[in-house]
């Protein structure tokens, strides 16, 4: 491949050497048929051979504003996008702290004159939500959704009589359900230290508030617009997480989830909490599949007493012939002989 060169003499003006050209070594066409499909490469338009890549982008850096553009087209390639979780235009420059002398005086003056003081309280709440979600070992999308829900409450100045910890606990609980990662009241209590009764109250109030506001979650979670009112957590939604904590494989906890759906549909354990149903189903399926877990082990993970687990299991054991069909047992490669009587 021939390349364009330049000649320069000491003390003379720089001039481009026009006797050298970039041509394709395959086609060897002159003049060369060159194309620039990307900003960092040169390609032969005849045969498609890449002649150069990783070139320096010499195109202009556009910097326009949507308000000045009549066609609603903003080709801006400079600057960071605004954070929808914060208030204001976010165009100010922040002065770092920890300095001395004049820099420290500027830092203190900026804090006093900052027009977005409301962002400070939001940032403190977001920091707490992030810390709780990290300790909860849940996805980042749940934390982002909880932050967005908290901002909606803060913008409308709602629930002024409630403490911030209670509202944060309710937002995290709802965010978990909205993102298909449900958690129980007991688990939220263990992390936030807000009582189960208080979480239940704020959850119902927040559900009504968000439904009335018809908020859009697309900007955060990429879901359909509008707030979707959640329903109670199904036992099968909890089997995967609790089964994983107990060291059960996919076949076992998936069978427990299938059994819990059947038990819930038939009403065999009507009146019992979803946690009791999950614990009893895992107890039965683990013995059926030959990987038995004691009621004490399940109790430590699920948070239900072993006496409650055994009581619910006795009801399932009495209906074992109807619940555990031959097809179901063959599918999970289980054996009814492994089931304990209590």
C-alpha positions in Angstrom: 0.0 0.0 0.0 1.5 3.3 -1.1 1.2 6.1 1.5 1.1 9.9 1.4 4.4 11.3 2.5 5.7 14.8 3.3 9.0 16.4 2.7 10.5 19.1 4.8 13.8 21.0 4.6 15.5 22.8 7.5 14.4 26.4 7.5 11.9 25.9 4.6 8.1 25.7 4.8 6.5 22.3 5.2 4.9 20.9 2.1 2.9 17.8 1.4 4.3 15.3 -1.1 1.6 15.0 -3.7 3.5 12.4 -5.7 2.5 9.6 -3.3 -1.0 8.3 -3.0 -2.9 5.8 -0.9 -4.0 3.0 -3.2 -5.5 -0.5 -2.6 -2.8 -3.2 -3.0 -5.4 -5.6 -4.4 -7.3 -3.4 -6.9 -4.5 -0.9 -7.6 -7.0 1.5 -9.0 -6.0 5.1 -9.8 -7.5 7.3 -8.6 -8.3 5.1 -5.6 -11.9 4.4 -4.7 -11.6 5.0 -0.9 -14.5 5.2 1.5 -14.7 6.1 5.2 -17.6 4.2 6.7 -16.4 4.8 10.2 -14.5 7.7 11.8 -11.5 5.5 12.5 -10.8 3.5 9.4 -10.3 3.7 5.6 -11.8 1.0 3.3 -11.4 0.3 -0.4 -14.8 0.9 -2.0 -14.2 -1.7 -4.8 -13.1 -4.8 -2.9 -13.8 -3.9 0.7 -10.2 -4.3 1.9 -9.5 -2.3 5.1 -6.5 -0.1 4.3 -6.2 1.6 7.7 -7.9 1.3 11.1 -7.6 2.9 14.5 -7.1 6.3 12.9 -7.4 9.6 14.8 -10.9 11.0 14.6 -10.6 14.4 12.9 -14.3 15.1 12.8 -15.7 18.1 14.7 -17.0 17.6 18.2 -20.6 18.8 18.1 -21.9 20.7 21.0 -25.5 22.0 20.6 -28.4 22.3 22.9 -31.9 21.0 22.4 -33.6 24.3 23.1 -31.6 25.9 20.2 -32.4 23.2 17.7 -35.7 23.6 15.8 -35.7 20.0 14.5 -35.5 18.4 18.0 -32.2 16.8 17.0 -29.4 17.2 19.4 -26.1 15.9 17.9 -24.2 16.6 21.1 -21.2 14.4 21.7 -19.7 16.3 24.6 -20.7 16.3 28.2 -22.3 13.9 30.6 -26.1 13.2 30.6 -28.2 14.6 33.4 -29.1 12.4 36.3 -32.9 12.1 36.5 -32.5 11.2 40.2 -31.3 14.7 41.0 -33.0 18.1 40.8 -32.0 21.1 38.7 -30.0 21.4 35.5 -26.8 20.0 37.1 -24.6 22.4 35.2 -22.7 23.8 38.1 -19.1 23.0 38.9 -18.3 21.3 42.2 -15.2 22.4 44.1 -13.6 19.5 45.9 -13.2 19.6 49.7 -10.1 18.9 51.8 -8.1 21.8 50.4 -6.5 24.7 52.3 -6.3 28.4 51.9 -8.2 30.1 49.1 -9.5 26.8 47.8 -11.1 25.9 51.1 -12.8 29.3 51.2 -14.2 28.7 47.7 -15.4 25.3 48.8 -17.3 26.7 51.8 -18.7 29.6 49.8 -20.0 27.3 47.2 -21.7 25.1 49.8 -23.5 28.1 51.2 -24.6 29.5 47.9 -25.5 26.2 46.2 -29.0 26.5 44.6 -29.6 22.7 44.7 -29.5 22.1 48.4 -32.3 19.6 48.1 -29.9 17.3 46.2 -27.9 16.9 49.4 -30.8 15.2 51.3 -31.5 13.1 48.2 -27.9 12.0 47.9 -27.9 11.0 51.6 -31.0 8.9 51.1 -29.6 7.4 47.9 -26.4 6.5 49.8 -28.4 4.7 52.5 -30.5 2.9 49.9 -27.4 1.8 48.1 -25.8 0.5 51.3 -28.9 -1.4 52.3 -29.3 -3.0 48.9 -25.6 -4.0 48.8 -26.0 -5.6 52.2 -29.2 -7.3 50.9 -27.2 -8.8 48.0 -29.8 -7.7 45.3 -29.4 -6.4 41.8 -28.4 -2.8 41.1 -31.6 -2.3 39.1 -33.6 -2.8 42.3 -31.6 -0.1 44.1 -32.1 2.3 41.1 -35.8 1.7 41.2 -36.0 2.2 44.9 -34.1 5.5 44.5 -36.5 6.6 41.8 -39.5 5.8 43.9 -38.1 7.7 46.8 -37.5 10.7 44.6 -41.2 10.7 43.6 -42.2 10.7 47.2 -39.7 13.5 47.9 -40.8 15.7 45.0 -44.5 15.5 46.0 -43.6 16.2 49.7 -45.8 13.2 50.7 -45.8 11.2 53.9 -44.3 14.0 55.9 -45.3 12.3 59.2 -43.2 9.2 58.3 -39.6 8.9 59.1 -37.1 8.6 56.2 -36.1 5.1 57.3 -39.7 3.8 57.0 -40.2 5.3 53.5 -36.8 3.9 52.4 -37.9 0.4 53.6 -41.2 0.7 51.8 -39.5 1.8 48.6 -37.0 -1.1 48.7 -39.8 -3.6 49.3 -41.9 -2.3 46.4 -38.8 -2.1 44.1 -38.1 -5.7 44.8 -41.5 -6.7 43.7 -41.5 -4.4 40.7 -38.2 -5.9 39.5 -39.4 -9.5 40.0 -37.0 -10.1 42.9 -39.5 -10.3 45.8 -38.4 -10.2 49.4 -40.5 -11.0 52.5 -41.3 -8.5 55.3 -39.0 -10.4 57.6 -36.0 -10.0 55.2 -36.7 -6.2 54.8 -36.9 -6.0 58.6 -33.6 -7.8 59.1 -31.9 -5.2 56.9 -33.7 -1.9 57.7 -34.6 -2.6 61.3 -38.1 -1.2 60.5 -40.8 -3.3 62.2 -42.9 -5.7 60.0 -46.1 -4.0 60.9 -44.7 -0.6 59.9 -43.4 -2.0 56.6 -46.8 -3.4 55.9 -48.5 -0.1 56.5 -46.1 2.1 54.5 -46.2 -0.5 51.7 -50.0 -0.2 51.3 -49.8 3.6 51.5 -47.0 3.8 48.9 -48.8 1.4 46.5 -51.9 3.7 46.5 -49.8 6.8 46.1 -47.7 5.5 43.2 -50.8 4.0 41.5 -52.6 7.4 41.7 -49.5 9.2 40.4 -49.2 6.7 37.5 -45.5 7.2 37.5 -43.3 6.1 34.6 -40.4 3.7 35.3 -39.1 3.5 31.8 -36.1 5.8 32.4 -34.8 3.6 35.3 -35.8 0.0 34.7 -36.7 0.0 31.0 -40.1 -1.4 31.8 -43.5 -0.4 30.4 -44.7 3.1 31.3 -47.0 3.3 34.4 -46.8 1.8 37.8 -47.9 -1.8 38.1 -49.6 -2.6 41.3 -48.1 -5.7 42.8 -49.8 -8.7 44.3 -48.8 -10.9 47.2 -45.6 -12.9 46.8 -46.2 -16.5 45.6 -44.3 -19.3 47.4 -42.8 -20.4 44.1 -41.1 -17.1 43.7 -39.1 -17.8 46.9 -38.1 -21.4 46.2 -35.1 -20.6 44.0 -33.4 -18.3 46.5 -34.0 -20.4 49.6 -33.1 -23.6 47.7 -29.8 -22.0 46.6 -29.0 -21.0 50.2 -29.6 -24.6 51.2 -27.2 -25.9 48.5 -30.0 -27.6 46.5 -29.5 -28.0 42.7 -31.9 -26.7 40.0 -33.8 -30.0 39.8 -34.7 -30.0 43.5 -35.7 -26.4 44.0 -37.6 -26.3 40.7 -39.6 -29.3 41.8 -40.3 -27.6 45.1 -41.5 -24.5 43.2 -43.8 -26.7 41.1 -45.2 -28.4 44.2 -45.8 -25.1 46.0 -47.8 -23.9 43.0 -49.9 -27.0 43.1 -50.4 -26.8 46.9 -51.4 -23.1 46.6 -53.9 -23.8 43.8 -55.5 -26.8 45.6 -55.6 -25.0 49.0 -53.9 -27.8 50.9 -52.2 -25.3 53.2 -54.8 -22.6 53.1 -54.3 -20.0 55.9 -50.6 -20.6 56.2 -48.0 -18.0 55.2 -46.0 -18.3 51.9 -42.9 -18.9 54.0 -44.5 -21.9 55.7 -45.6 -23.3 52.3 -42.1 -22.9 50.9 -40.4 -24.5 53.9 -42.8 -27.5 53.9 -42.4 -28.1 50.1 -38.6 -27.8 50.3 -38.6 -30.3 53.2 -40.7 -32.8 51.3 -38.9 -32.5 47.9 -35.4 -32.6 49.4 -36.2 -36.0 51.0 -38.0 -37.2 47.9 -34.9 -36.4 45.7 -32.4 -38.0 48.1 -30.8 -34.8 49.3 -32.6 -34.5 52.7 -32.5 -31.2 54.6 -33.6 -31.2 58.2 -36.3 -28.9 59.5 -33.7 -27.1 61.6 -31.6 -26.3 58.5 -34.6 -25.0 56.6 -35.8 -23.0 59.6 -32.4 -21.2 59.8 -32.7 -20.1 56.2 -36.4 -19.5 55.7 -37.1 -18.0 59.1 -39.9 -20.3 60.1 -39.8 -22.5 63.2 -39.1 -26.2 62.7 -42.3 -27.0 64.5 -44.3 -25.0 61.9 -42.4 -26.8 59.1 -43.2 -30.2 60.5 -46.9 -29.3 61.1 -47.3 -28.1 57.5 -45.4 -31.2 56.2 -47.8 -33.6 58.0 -50.6 -32.1 56.0 -48.7 -32.6 52.8 -47.7 -36.1 53.8 -51.3 -37.1 54.2 -52.0 -36.0 50.6 -48.7 -37.4 49.2 -50.4 -39.8 46.8 -52.4 -37.0 45.1 -49.6 -34.4 45.2 -46.7 -36.6 44.1 -48.0 -38.4 41.0 -45.9 -41.0 39.2 -45.1 -38.6 36.4 -43.9 -36.0 38.8 -41.7 -38.5 40.7 -40.2 -39.9 37.5 -39.5 -36.3 36.3 -37.5 -35.4 39.4 -36.0 -39.0 39.7 -37.3 -39.3 43.3 -38.6 -42.1 45.5 -41.6 -41.9 47.9 -39.8 -44.4 50.2 -37.4 -41.6 51.2 -40.2 -39.5 52.7 -40.2 -39.3 56.5 -43.5 -39.6 58.4 -42.9 -36.5 60.3 
